[in-house]
Structure formats: structure tokens, C-alpha cells
Amino acid sequence: MTLKIGFIGAGGIANWHLEHLSKIEGTKIVSLCDVNKKRVEAAAKKWNAKPYTDYERMLEEQELDALYICTPPFAHGNMEISATERGIHLFIEKPIGLSLKKAKEIEVAITKNKIVTSVGYQRRYEDIVDRICSILKENRAGLFMGYWMEGMPSVDWWRRKEKSGGQLIEQTTHIFDLARYLFGKVEKVFAVEKKGLMEDVKNYNIEDASCVTLVFESGLVGTICSACFLSCGEKVGMNIYFKDRVIQYDGGIKIIESNQQSKISSSVDAGLIEDQVFIEAVKTKDASRIRSTYSDALKTLALTLAADESMRTGRVVEIK
Ligand SMILES: NC(=O)c1ccc[n+]([C@@H]2O[C@H](COP(=O)([O-])OP(=O)(O)OC[C@H]3O[C@@H](n4cnc5c(N)ncnc54)[C@H](O)[C@@H]3O)[C@@H](O)[C@H]2O)c1
């Protein structure tokens, strides 16, 4: 059985998934759509697919089994509804959008049309994250500190709040999602932001930095900090503190226990696994191995939107 696959968005992350799919048997890229004509024509040539600049036309003309939606956050919404109504299974890049109301509408359409979904939180498939999960089963964490410290990505849409949602919603969402995956339900958040440092960047209106305090239903507390002004010393990860050990997760994991340390690096390609699991789920209609479904990613969106609201209002925001 060969699945006919289409893409909306043919930029950076789309090409990452396209490379993975070229390694997965039983998949055929039939069409790609991007509003950037030059970009989509080049990608279509490379992947031997048909280019489109209008996704409605692509969905009408091609009988797709699965669709990868790899657009920036602001573009999500109607394309998901249109695809689900045609019974097309969906892989959607994070974040799933900027509007909770629209995402809930899409969730209803997904359920109604029995669509298999997967969202691009590939960290959930890392073997080192499995290792952290097994440590957490046996040991109670007392505190965690997540962080995403980087420079500003070059794509124009990223630096506009109305298009990307800002760093917390667009990028650090990976760490918020990981915190939910490891520690469970968040009860409330309080966040602060810093603006106006990147004077040399034209046309930007997002926060330069933010700090979010999270309180979980379990009683665990932690922080997630973001910065997008760095020109050196980039770092992404999370430290988890226990009574008798510390886990430092940042690509690999370092476990510090009294006077000994062990380092474990990942031995898997989590992005490839994420795509393999999605393709298998579409073929078998068994989604049990998918670690981030649309409904689950909606909870991560709700969490980051709540943190964003706290940043704007200066109030503690309860997660409903
Ligand atoms: N999972 C990950 O680790 C990861 C990594 C990078 C990016 N992403 C996510 O992937 C998404 C895209 O990021 P990117 O880096 O590929 O951006 P990009 O700018 O390189 O590519 C996005 C493409 O979407 C196209 N596009 C925009 N609106 C469209 C529309 N209405 N119809 C068709 N095409 C449209 C743009 O022209 C562009 O070519 C973002 O949400 C980002 O957060 C995820």
C-alpha cells in the first residue's frame, strides 16, 4: 500500500519531513503547495511532485491520503477544516495555530471525520525522554527549570507577534509541551516579558525574553525562560531537580547523583520516528503509538496562550 501525500508549506521544516519520507517505504509525495511560487516549483521539481499555490485547488485535484501542514502559525485554520472534510489524515507542525477557538473547531472536525493526527513535538519520541519518564515514575521531582535561549530566526514572520505568536508560543512551545508530557496537568501560570532590546532588528514586535512560572496539579513548580537576542551561548533544554539527583536535559542527558555523573546521548532520530509512526498509523488506522495528537497539542497551545495572557495582563492565569 502506497500513501499519496501532499504538503502545504514548502519551507524549512517541510524539507526536513520530505527527507524523512523519502526513507519511509510505501509513501509517495504527489503534490506540494506554497504561496511562494518559486519555492514550491523548486521543491516540486526535487521531489517529483505537482506544485500548487492554492491549497484548495490541490485538495480538489489530488486524492490525498495524508497531508503535512508546515505553514507558519498564522496560516492555520481553514486548511485543516478543508482537509478533514475530505477525510485526509493530518500531520501538523507546531504550534497548531494562534487561536484556541479555531483549534477547538478543527478538533471537532477531526473527531467527526475520524482523522488520524500527529503534531510536530518530536522530542516526545526521544529515547532520552523515555529515560527521564522512567526516572520520574520512581522518583518525585521538586523543581524544574526549562529554557530556550537563542538568536532571532531569520524568517520575517517570526518577529511579528500577530504572525508567530512570539517566541514563547512559536518556539519554546517544545519545552512547554515536554513539561506537560513529563509532569502532567498545569494548574496556573504567571509570566513576565522584556521588550525593546533588539533595536537593530527591523519591524519586530515580539518579546525579547520571557519568564514563566508554572504550578502543576501535582504541586510541582517550575519555570520556563525564553530569550531570542543571543549572538552566542545558545542553549535549549531543562534541568529537573530531585532530593538525590539532578537531570540536565539538553540534547543528551546528564544525571548527577551525589558524587557521580553519567552522560547519555540519544541514539535515535526522533524526527524520523515521528514520521514513521504517523505513516504507520495512517496505514493501519491505529493511532495508539502517536505521542502528540491534535487534541493533546491543543492543550499545549492553551498553556502557552495562557502564559502569553499572563505576560500581557500581569495576572496569574488559571488553565481551564
Ligand atoms: N518541529 C520542529 O522542530 C520545527 C522546526 C522548525 C519549524 N517548525 C514549525 O514549522 C512551521 C513552519 O516553519 P518553517 O521554518 O518551515 O518556516 P518557513 O518560513 O521556512 O516555511 C513556511 C512556508 O509556508 C508558506 N506559507 C505561508 N502561508 C501559506 C499558505 N497560506 N499556504 C501555503 N503556504 C504558505 C511560506 O511561503 C513558506 O514557504 C512553523 O510553525 C514552525 O514552528 C517546527
The ligand as a Gaussian input file, in Angstrom:
#p B3LYP/6-31G(d) Opt

LIG

0 1
 N        9.177000      20.599000      14.914000
 C       10.225000      21.408000      14.818000
 O       11.270000      21.208000      15.436000
 C       10.134000      22.617000      13.932000
 C       11.311000      23.209000      13.442000
 C       11.175000      24.314000      12.582000
 C        9.909000      24.830000      12.291000
 N        8.798000      24.238000      12.819000
 C        7.468000      24.805000      12.585000
 O        7.100000      24.671000      11.220000
 C        6.336000      25.790000      10.798000
 C        6.972000      26.381000       9.549000
 O        8.303000      26.763000       9.853000
 P        9.434000      26.860000       8.713000
 O       10.708000      27.020000       9.450000
 O        9.292000      25.757000       7.740000
 O        9.022000      28.253000       8.047000
 P        9.357000      28.739000       6.560000
 O        9.084000      30.187000       6.529000
 O       10.712000      28.238000       6.168000
 O        8.298000      27.943000       5.664000
 C        6.919000      28.169000       5.754000
 C        6.341000      28.155000       4.347000
 O        4.916000      28.247000       4.424000
 C        4.483000      29.036000       3.321000
 N        3.120000      29.535000       3.560000
 C        2.720000      30.517000       4.385000
 N        1.372000      30.665000       4.329000
 C        0.923000      29.751000       3.454000
 C       -0.380000      29.411000       2.950000
 N       -1.473000      30.041000       3.363000
 N       -0.472000      28.433000       2.025000
 C        0.629000      27.790000       1.577000
 N        1.892000      28.066000       2.007000
 C        2.032000      29.031000       2.939000
 C        5.542000      30.125000       3.220000
 O        5.551000      30.747000       1.946000
 C        6.819000      29.338000       3.494000
 O        7.415000      28.848000       2.315000
 C        6.307000      26.760000      11.992000
 O        5.093000      26.663000      12.680000
 C        7.443000      26.295000      12.876000
 O        7.211000      26.500000      14.252000
 C        8.881000      23.127000      13.601000

